[in-house]
């Protein structure tokens, strides 16, 4: 197995560099909320880093539904934390893979020249700032394109199944939205941890879900996972549009429902109403209904990378676009056509 041990970095200046970054960079920017038409390529200043951050020269960036929500500003309640009229961070993108160019004064786990994977601020650019505790060393067995598809979706799936869902070997697990970014990881992680996995997807993606390792696949256009024929110990709801009553019908009497998707519910609160209702109902029934916000920390990312290096999980990259094709990449994602993750490469 490729070592996950951080390289020795020793003492360094506050912003030690292997190769000085330029003052300007190419980036995708969005001056306002909206669809993919608000995205445009521009030349902007390279971001400055804080003491606990590193500057990463981006080789590839992943996009997902979270990136789409931050682009559109929907649901509106989300803007309370990310900017009321326009995004606080004008460059979209969270997932990244690249090479450390500079490190802050308090950084101890990385040195300039290290190849890293993780989460940063504005990864659809040539450079991005990222907190040290949201990064891990990139395994040599992963390409930058594969690595860029790991952090956000992979950690969301891992935490939902294990920390929140309490997955145990031998359990029967249902994953809605099994063909997407989070779902493609969830199927593989649940299988690796000894579960019997049923994935839910559209007709066109059932073959892909089987390739991920699902024991059973339900085509939601022809079958209903809540028809009573099967009950599940754990449901990870990534699909985001099934009612609580349907999801509960598919659970065992003491089963656990973990909601991590919410694509319906209107422009103001989106799917969060289901999550709130689930939390309110859970104390009064035998089933456990819960939700979560994924924690962005290197410990979970390193565990996930160990599973990837061991061959238990493989990043599913649907398509790769160039930086100037980022609007097209977002349209492909928004159309629901992606199998796994969409990645944007950044030329150096």
URMO-V486845 format. One record per helix or strand. SS is the DSSP state (~ for helix, > for strand). FROM is the first residue (numbers start at 1). TO is the last residue. Records with the same first field share a line. If there is no record, write none. Layout:
SS=FROM-TO, FROM-TO
//
This chain:
>=17-17, 24-30, 39-45, 53-63, 95-103, 115-119, 121-121, 125-125, 127-131, 135-137, 172-176, 196-201, 216-219, 232-237, 251-259, 288-291, 317-322, 341-345
~=36-38, 65-72, 76-82, 132-134, 144-147, 151-164, 181-192, 203-211, 244-249, 272-282, 298-309, 323-334
//
